[in-house]
Amino acid sequence: MASWVFVYVLMNCYQGGFVTSAELLTGFGAIRTDTTHLFGDLTWSAFARGQVWRAVTATFIHFSLTHLLLNLIGMVQLGRMMEEWYGSRQFLAVCLVVGGAGNVVGVLMRQGVELGRLWVQAHGLGRILPTFLTEGPPPSAPSAGGSTIILGLIGLGLIVGWRSKTRVGLFLRDQMFGFLVFTAVIGIVGMKVIDNYGHAGGAIVGILVGFLHRQLVRTVPRGFARRAALIGSLALVLFSGGEQWITARHEVSLARSEAKRKATAIQVRLCQIVRDRLIAVGVTFESIAYQRIGQTMASLGDHGISYLDGPPDLSPMATVADLLAGRATPPWPAYGPDRQSLDTFSRSLESLSELKPRLDPRIDGPEFDEIQLVGERLLNGPVSSKDIYLFRLARITLSRRAERVRDALLSESPP
């Protein structure tokens, strides 16, 4: 019981605190299935991969606070009586055997029923299936909880009372049989959230162990039997817990590698997107900028040549001067930019700004702000040759930086 509480607290700490799912009763203090999987719940897929130790570790895991409390109450009621029969060490061994074997029987029953259901539906007989075969938890749903042990102890008590042939024994038989019927009714009512196969598996194994009751009672005074039961129980728990610890660490490592790989792939894609958007923004910017300059020069006449003052080694300005002097024909209209071009450029700037927070930090820099400032000036009016130079410099710098980061990410990416 203490181990159940301890594992439940550990799972809450691992998943970041006490949470509540949509179900008010069964989901109070719920544990996520990804957490229970790492701690050792039982699924057919894991069992089929050879992780048979999960049949034992699953008995220590509970999905919610209500689930835990109900099983603690059941263990108090049954354990106080049966621990006196076998002694604490043998009773521990009985609980582990009933819980582990019961989970194995339960998961095999669930898979067998699912295969039978699929066969019946494949032959067009799905309508004759009872409700509990069609509305229960899916075959991939995890199994966990001490209820397998509780049902096993109920089944054990049923057989012990039946075989005793005494008044107390018959009373015990009737009590245990009533508990089985009550559990079955509850299982049918809550079939969508209750693992009836695990309950059934535990009850079946408990009934079988009940036939060994007299042999187990005879071994109670023997010290060797008590020591063997304790050593075997501890060895089983340590083996199962150790295997689950190794498996969980491996799965966490794989999940982190996969998350890193996906994050790297996203960043590589973002690097390519930012390069493409920078090219599109640059083409639109220069087209609008030269149209603005041409429009301004036309309005200023011969005095407008002073507008082209800029760095003496700025080669693009010669092209602008040739255009203004009539020595070259511009590929764009002589009038100013139309509204559609301005809207396209504005949206390009916005998309680039929205993309910035998602990029690798190594791409970030003042060039983003430079592009935004110059772009806003262009939207509101003409820009100078210096603005064109700064915009082009910032765009090329960011584009090359994105290329270097992309290449670095590809070299660092896990296989």
N, C-alpha and C positions, 0 to 999 in steps of 0.2 A: 504493500500500500504506500509506503514511504517512497519507493522507487517510482511508482506511478506519478505521485505528486511532483517529485524531483524532475522527472522527464517533462512533465507538462509545463513546469516553470521554465525549464531550459528552452523549450520550443517557443514559448512566449518571448523570452529574451532574444532568441535568434531572429524571430520575425519582426522584432521592433516594438513589442508591447501588446497589451491586451486589446483585442478587437472583437467586434460583434458583427455577425453576418445577418442576413435578412430574416432568418428564422429566429423568432424571439426566444423560444425555449431551447431547441436543440442547437441553435447557433450561438448561444450566449458564451462569449469567450472563445470564439471559433479559432481553430488553427488551420492555416492554409494547407492545401494538399501538397504544394511544393515543399513546405516545411516538413510535413509528416513523411514525405517520400525520403528526404535526406536522413531523417531519424529512424527510418526502418519500417514503414507500413508495408503491407503485403498486396501486391498486384500479380495478376497472372503473367503479365509480360516479364516482370522481374523474376518471378518464380521459374518461368520457363527458361530464363537465361542462366539458371543455376544458383540464384540467390536464395537458397532454401532457408538460410538463417533468419530471413525476414519473418518466417512463421513464428519465431520466438520473440524477436524484437517488436513485432506488431502488438504483442500483448502488453507492452509498456506504454503504448501511445494512445492518446485520447483526443478526439476531434473538437471537444468543447468542454466547458466547465460542467455543464449538466451531465454529459457523458461520463466524465470522471467521477462526479459525486454519486451517481447511480451505481456505478461499479464499486466504489468504496463502501457504500452502504451494503451492497450484496456480499462483499468480502467480509465485512464485519459480522454479518448474520451467519454466514456459513463457516467462515474460518474459525470463529470461536468454538464451534462444535467439532469440526473435523480435525483441527490441529491437535485436539486432545486425543483423537484416535491414533494418529500416526506419529506424533511428535513434530516439533517445528521443522527439523531438517528433512524428514521424509515428506511432510506436508508441502514444503517448498518444492521438492522434486515432483510430487503429484501435480501441483499447480503448473509447473513448467511443461510437464509431459502432456497434460490435458490441454493446455493452451496452445502449445506448438503443434501437436498432432491434430488438434481440433481445427486449427487454421489451415493445415494442409488438406484435411478432408473437406473443409468448407470451400477452399479455392478450387479443388478438383470437382466438387459438386457443381459449383457455379459454372465452370467451363463446360462440364458435361451437359448441364441443362441448356446452356447457350447453344452448343452444337446441335442438341436435339431440337431446340426451337427453330434454328435456321433450317434444319432438314425438313421439319414440318411445314414451315412457310414456303420453302422451295417446292414442295409438292402440292401447294395450293390449299393447305389445311390450316392456315393461320387463324381462321375464325374459331376453331375449336379449342384454342389454347386458353387456359385459365388466366385470369387477370394478373396474378402474381408473377407469371412468366413474361408478361409484356410490359408491365408498369414498374417493375423493380429497378434497382440501381443497374447501370450498364455493366457489362462484364469487365470493363477496364477500371471500374471504381475501386479505390483502395479499401482494404480491410484493416482494421486496427481496433484495439481496445481490450480491456480485461474481461469483457462480457463473454468471450469464448471460455475463459476459465470459470466464470460464474456459472454458465450453463453446464459446463463439465462437472462442476461440483454438485449441481442440482441432479444431474443424471446419475452421478455416483451415489448420492444420498438416496435416490429412488430405489436403486438396486439393493443397497445395504438394508434399507428398511423392509423391502419386499422379502429378502432372503432371511431376515432375522426371525420371522414368525412370532414376534412378541407384540404386545399391545403398543409399546413405545415405538417399535419398528414399523408397525402398521400406520401409526400416527405420522411418523416421518415419511413413509411412502406416500400417504395421502397429501401431506404438505408439499413434498417435492413434485408430485404429479400436478398439483394445483398450480405451482409456480411455472411448470413447463407449459401448461395450457394458457396461463395468463401471458407468458412471454410470446407464445405463438399468436395469440390474439393481437397483442401490441405490435408484433412484427407484421401482421397482415394490414393493420390500420396504418402503420408508418412504413410501409414497404419501400417507399421512395428514399428513405434516409436510414433505414435499419438494415444491417447486414444479416439477413436471415440465414444465409448459408453458413456464415461463421458460427452463429448460434446453434444451428443444427449439427455442424461438425463437432463443436465442443460437447454437445449433449451426447452424441454417438460415442465419442472417445470416453467421456465420463462414465457412460453405462458399461463400456467394456472394462474400464479400470475398476468399476464397482464389483465385478466378479472376482477381482483379486484382493478384495478387502480383507478376508480372513488371513491370507498369506502375509499381507502388509502389516496387519496387527501383530502377528507372531514375531515379526522382525524388530518390533519397537524396542524390546529390552536389549537387543544385541548392539554392542558398541560399534562393531564393524559395519553393520548395515547403516547406522546413523552417519558414520564418517563417510562411507561410500556415497550416501545420498547427498551429503553436503558438498563433497568434492565434485561429484558429477554435476550437481546443480550449478555450482560456481563456474566449473569449466564450460558448461553449456552457455551460461550467460556471458562469460568473458569472450568465448569464441564468437558468439553471435554479435556481441557489441563491437568487438575488434574488427570483424569482417565488415560490419556496416560502417564503422568509422573509416576504414580504408576505402570502401566503395563511395561513401559520401564525399571524401576529399577528392577522389578521382573525378566524380561527376561535377563537383564545384569547379575543379580546375578546367575540365572540358567546357563547362558553361562560360567561364571567364574567357577562355581562348576563343570560343565562338562569338561571344559578345565583342571582344576586341577585334576579331576579324570583320564582323559586321560594321563596327564603328569605323574601322580603317577603310572598308569599302565605301561607306557613306562619305567619308572625308575625301577620298580619291575622286568620287563622283562630284562632290561639291567643288573641288579644285578645278575640275574640267568645266563645270557650270560657270564658275566665276570668270574663268578665262573667256568662255564664249560670250558671257554678258559684257565683259569689258570690251571685247572686240565690237559687239553691237553698239554699246554706248559710245565708243570712240568714233565709229563711222557716222552715227547720227549726230554726234556733237560737232564734228568738223564740217559736216554738210550744213548744219544750221549756222555754225559760227561764220563760215565763209559767206553764206547768204546774208547774214547780219552785217558783216563788214562791207560786202558789196553794196548793200542797201544804204549803209552809212556813207560810203565814199561817193555814191551817186548823189546823195543829198548835200555833201560838203563841197563837191567840185574839186578844183585844183588844190584847195587848201587841205583836202582830206588825207594827203600823203603823210602828213605829220602823225596821223593816227597809227601808222605802222611802226612807230619807234619801238625798238625792242633790242634784245641782245644782238651784237654785230655778227655773230656766227650762226644765227638762226636761219637755217636754209629754207624752211617752209615760207618765210616771208618773201623770198624772191618770187615764189609762185604767186603769191597774193599781189605783189607789185606788178608782175606781168599781166595778171588778170585785170588790174585796175588801169594799166596803161594800154590795154587793148591788144597786147602781144599774144594773148592766149584766150581761148574760148572756154568759159566755165561749163562744167557738165551739169550744173544746176540752174534753175531759173534766175533771172536777173533781179527779180523782186524778192522780198523777204520770205521767211519760212511760213508754210501754211500751218493751220491749227492742228492738223493730223500729225505732222512731224513733231510739233512741240508736245502734243499729248503722248506720242510714242516715246520721246526722250524722257518725259517726266515719269512715265511708268517704268522705264528702264532704270532710272535713278532710284526709284522706290524699291524695285525688286533687288537691286544691288545693296541697298541699305538694309532690307529685311534679311538678306543672305549673310551679312557680316557677322551677327552673333553666333551663327551655326558653324562658322569656319574654324579651322585649326588656328590656335592663337599665334602660330608662327607666320601666318599670312597677314594678320592685322598690322596696322600702322597708320601714320598720319595721312597717307595717300588717299585713304577712303574719305577723310574729311575734306581734303583738297578737291577731290572729284565732286563731292556734294556742293561745296561752296562755289566752285566755278560753274557747275551745272545750274545752280540756282540763279547766278548772275546772267547766264545765257538765256534762261527762261524769261527773265525780266527785261532783257534788252541786249544790246551788242556787247561784245567782249573784245579785249585788246589782244594784240599778238602775244603778249606775255602770258595771258590767260590760256591761250591755245597751247603755248609751249609747256606750261605747268600741267595742264590737263593731260597732254600726251605723255609727259614724263611720268606722272603719277600712274597712268594707265599701264604703261609698259613695265614700270617697276612692280606693280601688283601682279601683272600677268606672269612675269618671270619668277616672282616669289612663289606664286601658286604652282608653277611648274616644278620648282625645286622641292616644295613641300610634297607634292604628289609623288615625285620620284623617291623621296625619303620614306614616305608611307609605304610605298610598294616594296621597298627593300627591307622595311621593318616588319611587314605583315607576316603573321604566322602562316604556315602552309595549310 
